[in-house]
């Protein structure tokens, strides 16, 4: 019997407060894992979290402070305007 499960198996915090999420899709035959694939996506500060795993949303609630969201927006706006962003670090 084949079964499949998808789990969030990695949550990473990247520079600027970006959260990278890795989902693992695992296929089992009679309870033995026979295949595994990965999908990654990133969440920018201020992203909509309604469709995210509850653990991802909990991490974002801590990491995506108003200050982080404002800094990300300022950097994004500067890049869109063709300016060199003011990166502090």
Backbone as XML, in Angstrom:
<?xml version="1.0"?>
<chain id="A" units="angstrom">
  <residue number="1" name="UNK">
    <atom name="N" x="0.839" y="-1.182" z="0.000"/>
    <atom name="CA" x="0.000" y="0.000" z="0.000"/>
    <atom name="C" x="0.883" y="1.243" z="0.000"/>
  </residue>
  <residue number="2" name="UNK">
    <atom name="N" x="0.609" y="2.181" z="-0.893"/>
    <atom name="CA" x="1.354" y="3.434" z="-0.971"/>
    <atom name="C" x="0.639" y="4.514" z="-0.169"/>
  </residue>
  <residue number="3" name="UNK">
    <atom name="N" x="1.426" y="5.270" z="0.590"/>
    <atom name="CA" x="0.905" y="6.431" z="1.301"/>
    <atom name="C" x="1.859" y="7.594" z="1.071"/>
  </residue>
  <residue number="4" name="UNK">
    <atom name="N" x="1.347" y="8.783" z="1.259"/>
    <atom name="CA" x="2.147" y="9.988" z="1.039"/>
    <atom name="C" x="1.864" y="10.974" z="2.162"/>
  </residue>
  <residue number="5" name="UNK">
    <atom name="N" x="2.902" y="11.692" z="2.577"/>
    <atom name="CA" x="2.722" y="12.771" z="3.560"/>
    <atom name="C" x="3.586" y="13.948" z="3.160"/>
  </residue>
  <residue number="6" name="UNK">
    <atom name="N" x="3.107" y="15.137" z="3.469"/>
    <atom name="CA" x="3.871" y="16.360" z="3.242"/>
    <atom name="C" x="4.013" y="17.066" z="4.577"/>
  </residue>
  <residue number="7" name="UNK">
    <atom name="N" x="5.266" y="17.394" z="4.928"/>
    <atom name="CA" x="5.546" y="18.060" z="6.193"/>
    <atom name="C" x="6.513" y="19.219" z="5.968"/>
  </residue>
  <residue number="8" name="UNK">
    <atom name="N" x="6.389" y="20.243" z="6.797"/>
    <atom name="CA" x="7.397" y="21.295" z="6.839"/>
    <atom name="C" x="8.531" y="20.747" z="7.688"/>
  </residue>
  <residue number="9" name="UNK">
    <atom name="N" x="9.685" y="20.534" z="7.060"/>
    <atom name="CA" x="10.782" y="19.913" z="7.806"/>
    <atom name="C" x="11.936" y="20.862" z="8.076"/>
  </residue>
  <residue number="10" name="UNK">
    <atom name="N" x="11.868" y="22.088" z="7.540"/>
    <atom name="CA" x="12.937" y="23.038" z="7.823"/>
    <atom name="C" x="12.399" y="24.454" z="7.702"/>
  </residue>
  <residue number="11" name="UNK">
    <atom name="N" x="12.721" y="25.290" z="8.699"/>
    <atom name="CA" x="12.378" y="26.708" z="8.689"/>
    <atom name="C" x="13.667" y="27.456" z="8.977"/>
  </residue>
  <residue number="12" name="UNK">
    <atom name="N" x="14.090" y="28.293" z="8.032"/>
    <atom name="CA" x="15.349" y="29.025" z="8.197"/>
    <atom name="C" x="15.100" y="30.522" z="8.129"/>
  </residue>
  <residue number="13" name="UNK">
    <atom name="N" x="15.866" y="31.259" z="8.913"/>
    <atom name="CA" x="15.800" y="32.717" z="8.893"/>
    <atom name="C" x="16.999" y="33.209" z="8.087"/>
  </residue>
  <residue number="14" name="UNK">
    <atom name="N" x="16.716" y="33.945" z="7.020"/>
    <atom name="CA" x="17.759" y="34.478" z="6.162"/>
    <atom name="C" x="17.959" y="35.965" z="6.440"/>
  </residue>
  <residue number="15" name="UNK">
    <atom name="N" x="18.940" y="36.516" z="5.791"/>
    <atom name="CA" x="19.261" y="37.935" z="5.954"/>
    <atom name="C" x="18.036" y="38.800" z="5.671"/>
  </residue>
  <residue number="16" name="UNK">
    <atom name="N" x="17.869" y="39.844" z="6.436"/>
    <atom name="CA" x="16.773" y="40.775" z="6.227"/>
    <atom name="C" x="15.423" y="40.274" z="6.721"/>
  </residue>
  <residue number="17" name="UNK">
    <atom name="N" x="15.416" y="39.168" z="7.477"/>
    <atom name="CA" x="14.170" y="38.660" z="8.022"/>
    <atom name="C" x="13.375" y="37.777" z="7.079"/>
  </residue>
  <residue number="18" name="UNK">
    <atom name="N" x="13.973" y="37.414" z="5.948"/>
    <atom name="CA" x="13.289" y="36.508" z="5.029"/>
    <atom name="C" x="13.276" y="35.110" z="5.642"/>
  </residue>
  <residue number="19" name="UNK">
    <atom name="N" x="12.127" y="34.457" z="5.567"/>
    <atom name="CA" x="11.981" y="33.111" z="6.113"/>
    <atom name="C" x="11.910" y="32.129" z="4.950"/>
  </residue>
  <residue number="20" name="UNK">
    <atom name="N" x="12.801" y="31.153" z="4.969"/>
    <atom name="CA" x="12.791" y="30.109" z="3.948"/>
    <atom name="C" x="12.176" y="28.843" z="4.549"/>
  </residue>
  <residue number="21" name="UNK">
    <atom name="N" x="11.209" y="28.292" z="3.850"/>
    <atom name="CA" x="10.480" y="27.123" z="4.328"/>
    <atom name="C" x="10.731" y="25.966" z="3.359"/>
  </residue>
  <residue number="22" name="UNK">
    <atom name="N" x="11.084" y="24.811" z="3.920"/>
    <atom name="CA" x="11.230" y="23.620" z="3.084"/>
    <atom name="C" x="10.154" y="22.619" z="3.466"/>
  </residue>
  <residue number="23" name="UNK">
    <atom name="N" x="9.427" y="22.145" z="2.443"/>
    <atom name="CA" x="8.433" y="21.090" z="2.631"/>
    <atom name="C" x="8.977" y="19.808" z="2.022"/>
  </residue>
  <residue number="24" name="UNK">
    <atom name="N" x="8.781" y="18.731" z="2.725"/>
    <atom name="CA" x="9.194" y="17.417" z="2.262"/>
    <atom name="C" x="7.946" y="16.594" z="1.964"/>
  </residue>
  <residue number="25" name="UNK">
    <atom name="N" x="7.889" y="16.033" z="0.767"/>
    <atom name="CA" x="6.820" y="15.105" z="0.415"/>
    <atom name="C" x="7.436" y="13.714" z="0.398"/>
  </residue>
  <residue number="26" name="UNK">
    <atom name="N" x="6.905" y="12.843" z="1.240"/>
    <atom name="CA" x="7.461" y="11.503" z="1.419"/>
    <atom name="C" x="6.452" y="10.454" z="0.965"/>
  </residue>
  <residue number="27" name="UNK">
    <atom name="N" x="6.953" y="9.480" z="0.236"/>
    <atom name="CA" x="6.120" y="8.380" z="-0.249"/>
    <atom name="C" x="6.577" y="7.105" z="0.453"/>
  </residue>
  <residue number="28" name="UNK">
    <atom name="N" x="5.611" y="6.379" z="0.989"/>
    <atom name="CA" x="5.895" y="5.139" z="1.711"/>
    <atom name="C" x="5.193" y="3.960" z="1.029"/>
  </residue>
  <residue number="29" name="UNK">
    <atom name="N" x="5.866" y="2.839" z="1.018"/>
    <atom name="CA" x="5.252" y="1.588" z="0.585"/>
    <atom name="C" x="5.299" y="0.647" z="1.777"/>
  </residue>
  <residue number="30" name="UNK">
    <atom name="N" x="4.145" y="0.275" z="2.248"/>
    <atom name="CA" x="4.047" y="-0.612" z="3.410"/>
    <atom name="C" x="4.859" y="-0.088" z="4.597"/>
  </residue>
  <residue number="31" name="UNK">
    <atom name="N" x="4.799" y="1.234" z="4.806"/>
    <atom name="CA" x="5.465" y="1.853" z="5.945"/>
    <atom name="C" x="6.941" y="2.153" z="5.761"/>
  </residue>
  <residue number="32" name="UNK">
    <atom name="N" x="7.513" y="1.808" z="4.612"/>
    <atom name="CA" x="8.935" y="2.064" z="4.344"/>
    <atom name="C" x="9.046" y="3.197" z="3.329"/>
  </residue>
  <residue number="33" name="UNK">
    <atom name="N" x="9.820" y="4.231" z="3.677"/>
    <atom name="CA" x="9.980" y="5.380" z="2.787"/>
    <atom name="C" x="10.715" y="4.942" z="1.527"/>
  </residue>
  <residue number="34" name="UNK">
    <atom name="N" x="10.094" y="5.209" z="0.364"/>
    <atom name="CA" x="10.711" y="4.836" z="-0.907"/>
    <atom name="C" x="11.056" y="6.044" z="-1.769"/>
  </residue>
  <residue number="35" name="UNK">
    <atom name="N" x="10.554" y="7.224" z="-1.395"/>
    <atom name="CA" x="10.857" y="8.431" z="-2.164"/>
    <atom name="C" x="10.630" y="9.660" z="-1.295"/>
  </residue>
  <residue number="36" name="UNK">
    <atom name="N" x="11.376" y="10.725" z="-1.624"/>
    <atom name="CA" x="11.210" y="11.991" z="-0.914"/>
    <atom name="C" x="11.597" y="13.118" z="-1.862"/>
  </residue>
  <residue number="37" name="UNK">
    <atom name="N" x="10.753" y="14.129" z="-1.943"/>
    <atom name="CA" x="11.055" y="15.311" z="-2.739"/>
    <atom name="C" x="10.894" y="16.542" z="-1.860"/>
  </residue>
  <residue number="38" name="UNK">
    <atom name="N" x="11.513" y="17.644" z="-2.299"/>
    <atom name="CA" x="11.497" y="18.877" z="-1.514"/>
    <atom name="C" x="10.973" y="20.030" z="-2.352"/>
  </residue>
  <residue number="39" name="UNK">
    <atom name="N" x="10.334" y="20.955" z="-1.654"/>
    <atom name="CA" x="9.901" y="22.218" z="-2.256"/>
    <atom name="C" x="10.254" y="23.323" z="-1.262"/>
  </residue>
  <residue number="40" name="UNK">
    <atom name="N" x="10.854" y="24.390" z="-1.762"/>
    <atom name="CA" x="11.193" y="25.526" z="-0.900"/>
    <atom name="C" x="10.449" y="26.771" z="-1.373"/>
  </residue>
  <residue number="41" name="UNK">
    <atom name="N" x="10.097" y="27.595" z="-0.414"/>
    <atom name="CA" x="9.562" y="28.911" z="-0.733"/>
    <atom name="C" x="10.019" y="29.883" z="0.349"/>
  </residue>
  <residue number="42" name="UNK">
    <atom name="N" x="10.021" y="31.161" z="-0.001"/>
    <atom name="CA" x="10.475" y="32.199" z="0.929"/>
    <atom name="C" x="9.331" y="33.156" z="1.224"/>
  </residue>
  <residue number="43" name="UNK">
    <atom name="N" x="9.355" y="33.668" z="2.439"/>
    <atom name="CA" x="8.366" y="34.647" z="2.882"/>
    <atom name="C" x="9.088" y="35.932" z="3.250"/>
  </residue>
  <residue number="44" name="UNK">
    <atom name="N" x="8.753" y="36.991" z="2.554"/>
    <atom name="CA" x="9.330" y="38.297" z="2.873"/>
    <atom name="C" x="8.641" y="38.863" z="4.111"/>
  </residue>
  <residue number="45" name="UNK">
    <atom name="N" x="9.315" y="39.740" z="4.838"/>
    <atom name="CA" x="8.666" y="40.390" z="5.977"/>
    <atom name="C" x="7.372" y="41.078" z="5.546"/>
  </residue>
  <residue number="46" name="UNK">
    <atom name="N" x="6.311" y="40.817" z="6.264"/>
    <atom name="CA" x="5.007" y="41.393" z="5.960"/>
    <atom name="C" x="4.150" y="40.520" z="5.061"/>
  </residue>
  <residue number="47" name="UNK">
    <atom name="N" x="4.649" y="39.342" z="4.672"/>
    <atom name="CA" x="3.894" y="38.447" z="3.781"/>
    <atom name="C" x="2.640" y="37.931" z="4.470"/>
  </residue>
  <residue number="48" name="UNK">
    <atom name="N" x="1.640" y="37.591" z="3.655"/>
    <atom name="CA" x="0.411" y="36.985" z="4.142"/>
    <atom name="C" x="0.732" y="35.573" z="4.634"/>
  </residue>
  <residue number="49" name="UNK">
    <atom name="N" x="0.352" y="35.258" z="5.847"/>
    <atom name="CA" x="0.685" y="33.974" z="6.456"/>
    <atom name="C" x="-0.513" y="33.039" z="6.599"/>
  </residue>
  <residue number="50" name="UNK">
    <atom name="N" x="-1.650" y="33.417" z="6.048"/>
    <atom name="CA" x="-2.871" y="32.640" z="6.279"/>
    <atom name="C" x="-2.788" y="31.204" z="5.763"/>
  </residue>
  <residue number="51" name="UNK">
    <atom name="N" x="-2.010" y="30.948" z="4.733"/>
    <atom name="CA" x="-1.912" y="29.597" z="4.170"/>
    <atom name="C" x="-0.685" y="28.837" z="4.676"/>
  </residue>
  <residue number="52" name="UNK">
    <atom name="N" x="0.042" y="29.418" z="5.625"/>
    <atom name="CA" x="1.287" y="28.814" z="6.094"/>
    <atom name="C" x="1.042" y="27.852" z="7.254"/>
  </residue>
  <residue number="53" name="UNK">
    <atom name="N" x="1.958" y="26.919" z="7.406"/>
    <atom name="CA" x="1.971" y="26.007" z="8.541"/>
    <atom name="C" x="1.990" y="26.828" z="9.835"/>
  </residue>
  <residue number="54" name="UNK">
    <atom name="N" x="1.348" y="26.336" z="10.870"/>
    <atom name="CA" x="1.258" y="27.095" z="12.123"/>
    <atom name="C" x="2.632" y="27.395" z="12.730"/>
  </residue>
  <residue number="55" name="UNK">
    <atom name="N" x="3.602" y="26.480" z="12.551"/>
    <atom name="CA" x="4.951" y="26.741" z="13.081"/>
    <atom name="C" x="5.639" y="27.856" z="12.304"/>
  </residue>
  <residue number="56" name="UNK">
    <atom name="N" x="5.418" y="27.916" z="10.998"/>
    <atom name="CA" x="5.983" y="28.985" z="10.175"/>
    <atom name="C" x="5.389" y="30.317" z="10.605"/>
  </residue>
  <residue number="57" name="UNK">
    <atom name="N" x="4.081" y="30.351" z="10.803"/>
    <atom name="CA" x="3.413" y="31.580" z="11.237"/>
    <atom name="C" x="3.915" y="32.030" z="12.608"/>
  </residue>
  <residue number="58" name="UNK">
    <atom name="N" x="4.185" y="31.078" z="13.495"/>
    <atom name="CA" x="4.695" y="31.427" z="14.829"/>
    <atom name="C" x="6.097" y="32.033" z="14.739"/>
  </residue>
  <residue number="59" name="UNK">
    <atom name="N" x="6.937" y="31.473" z="13.884"/>
    <atom name="CA" x="8.288" y="32.031" z="13.694"/>
    <atom name="C" x="8.182" y="33.438" z="13.099"/>
  </residue>
  <residue number="60" name="UNK">
    <atom name="N" x="7.332" y="33.595" z="12.094"/>
    <atom name="CA" x="7.159" y="34.906" z="11.459"/>
    <atom name="C" x="6.649" y="35.946" z="12.456"/>
  </residue>
  <residue number="61" name="UNK">
    <atom name="N" x="5.781" y="35.546" z="13.368"/>
    <atom name="CA" x="5.255" y="36.484" z="14.361"/>
    <atom name="C" x="6.374" y="37.057" z="15.225"/>
  </residue>
  <residue number="62" name="UNK">
    <atom name="N" x="7.418" y="36.286" z="15.436"/>
    <atom name="CA" x="8.555" y="36.742" z="16.245"/>
    <atom name="C" x="9.547" y="37.534" z="15.397"/>
  </residue>
  <residue number="63" name="UNK">
    <atom name="N" x="9.838" y="37.044" z="14.195"/>
    <atom name="CA" x="10.878" y="37.627" z="13.348"/>
    <atom name="C" x="10.402" y="38.878" z="12.612"/>
  </residue>
  <residue number="64" name="UNK">
    <atom name="N" x="9.179" y="38.860" z="12.120"/>
    <atom name="CA" x="8.676" y="39.964" z="11.306"/>
    <atom name="C" x="8.092" y="41.076" z="12.169"/>
  </residue>
  <residue number="65" name="UNK">
    <atom name="N" x="8.982" y="41.746" z="12.875"/>
    <atom name="CA" x="8.580" y="42.904" z="13.681"/>
    <atom name="C" x="8.295" y="44.090" z="12.762"/>
  </residue>
  <residue number="66" name="UNK">
    <atom name="N" x="7.691" y="45.123" z="13.303"/>
    <atom name="CA" x="7.430" y="46.331" z="12.514"/>
    <atom name="C" x="8.725" y="46.897" z="11.951"/>
  </residue>
  <residue number="67" name="UNK">
    <atom name="N" x="9.782" y="46.880" z="12.750"/>
    <atom name="CA" x="11.073" y="47.414" z="12.312"/>
    <atom name="C" x="11.626" y="46.610" z="11.130"/>
  </residue>
  <residue number="68" name="UNK">
    <atom name="N" x="11.521" y="45.291" z="11.205"/>
    <atom name="CA" x="12.021" y="44.431" z="10.123"/>
    <atom name="C" x="11.190" y="44.643" z="8.857"/>
  </residue>
  <residue number="69" name="UNK">
    <atom name="N" x="9.874" y="44.734" z="9.004"/>
    <atom name="CA" x="8.997" y="44.960" z="7.853"/>
    <atom name="C" x="9.302" y="46.312" z="7.214"/>
  </residue>
  <residue number="70" name="UNK">
    <atom name="N" x="9.458" y="47.353" z="8.038"/>
    <atom name="CA" x="9.762" y="48.689" z="7.515"/>
    <atom name="C" x="11.108" y="48.717" z="6.797"/>
  </residue>
  <residue number="71" name="UNK">
    <atom name="N" x="12.121" y="48.075" z="7.355"/>
    <atom name="CA" x="13.444" y="48.034" z="6.723"/>
    <atom name="C" x="13.383" y="47.283" z="5.394"/>
  </residue>
  <residue number="72" name="UNK">
    <atom name="N" x="12.634" y="46.187" z="5.357"/>
    <atom name="CA" x="12.502" y="45.424" z="4.115"/>
    <atom name="C" x="11.803" y="46.258" z="3.044"/>
  </residue>
  <residue number="73" name="UNK">
    <atom name="N" x="10.757" y="46.962" z="3.428"/>
    <atom name="CA" x="10.028" y="47.813" z="2.478"/>
    <atom name="C" x="10.938" y="48.914" z="1.951"/>
  </residue>
  <residue number="74" name="UNK">
    <atom name="N" x="11.730" y="49.527" z="2.825"/>
    <atom name="CA" x="12.637" y="50.592" z="2.391"/>
    <atom name="C" x="13.668" y="50.056" z="1.396"/>
  </residue>
  <residue number="75" name="UNK">
    <atom name="N" x="14.203" y="48.882" z="1.669"/>
    <atom name="CA" x="15.178" y="48.274" z="0.763"/>
    <atom name="C" x="14.532" y="47.925" z="-0.572"/>
  </residue>
  <residue number="76" name="UNK">
    <atom name="N" x="13.351" y="47.328" z="-0.526"/>
    <atom name="CA" x="12.634" y="46.967" z="-1.747"/>
    <atom name="C" x="12.293" y="48.198" z="-2.571"/>
  </residue>
  <residue number="77" name="UNK">
    <atom name="N" x="11.826" y="49.251" z="-1.923"/>
    <atom name="CA" x="11.504" y="50.499" z="-2.629"/>
    <atom name="C" x="12.740" y="51.102" z="-3.280"/>
  </residue>
  <residue number="78" name="UNK">
    <atom name="N" x="13.882" y="51.058" z="-2.585"/>
    <atom name="CA" x="15.127" y="51.605" z="-3.131"/>
    <atom name="C" x="15.568" y="50.818" z="-4.363"/>
  </residue>
  <residue number="79" name="UNK">
    <atom name="N" x="15.459" y="49.509" z="-4.296"/>
    <atom name="CA" x="15.842" y="48.671" z="-5.437"/>
    <atom name="C" x="14.922" y="48.952" z="-6.631"/>
  </residue>
  <residue number="80" name="UNK">
    <atom name="N" x="13.628" y="49.065" z="-6.377"/>
    <atom name="CA" x="12.677" y="49.357" z="-7.455"/>
    <atom name="C" x="12.961" y="50.709" z="-8.094"/>
  </residue>
  <residue number="81" name="UNK">
    <atom name="N" x="13.441" y="51.656" z="-7.299"/>
    <atom name="CA" x="13.739" y="53.000" z="-7.811"/>
    <atom name="C" x="15.115" y="53.055" z="-8.462"/>
  </residue>
  <residue number="82" name="UNK">
    <atom name="N" x="15.832" y="51.946" z="-8.459"/>
    <atom name="CA" x="17.151" y="51.919" z="-9.065"/>
    <atom name="C" x="18.242" y="52.527" z="-8.209"/>
  </residue>
  <residue number="83" name="UNK">
    <atom name="N" x="17.959" y="52.668" z="-6.931"/>
    <atom name="CA" x="18.926" y="53.238" z="-5.994"/>
    <atom name="C" x="19.656" y="52.137" z="-5.255"/>
  </residue>
  <residue number="84" name="UNK">
    <atom name="N" x="20.781" y="52.481" z="-4.717"/>
    <atom name="CA" x="21.538" y="51.533" z="-3.884"/>
    <atom name="C" x="20.861" y="51.524" z="-2.511"/>
  </residue>
  <residue number="85" name="UNK">
    <atom name="N" x="20.387" y="50.361" z="-2.038"/>
    <atom name="CA" x="19.721" y="50.332" z="-0.737"/>
    <atom name="C" x="20.695" y="50.623" z="0.388"/>
  </residue>
  <residue number="86" name="UNK">
    <atom name="N" x="20.183" y="51.241" z="1.445"/>
    <atom name="CA" x="20.982" y="51.537" z="2.643"/>
    <atom name="C" x="20.965" y="50.297" z="3.520"/>
  </residue>
  <residue number="87" name="UNK">
    <atom name="N" x="21.949" y="49.438" z="3.324"/>
    <atom name="CA" x="22.014" y="48.174" z="4.073"/>
    <atom name="C" x="22.946" y="48.347" z="5.249"/>
  </residue>
  <residue number="88" name="UNK">
    <atom name="N" x="22.407" y="48.042" z="6.414"/>
    <atom name="CA" x="23.211" y="48.130" z="7.635"/>
    <atom name="C" x="23.410" y="46.721" z="8.133"/>
  </residue>
  <residue number="89" name="UNK">
    <atom name="N" x="24.577" y="46.421" z="8.590"/>
    <atom name="CA" x="24.777" y="45.079" z="9.105"/>
    <atom name="C" x="26.114" y="44.871" z="9.501"/>
  </residue>
</chain>
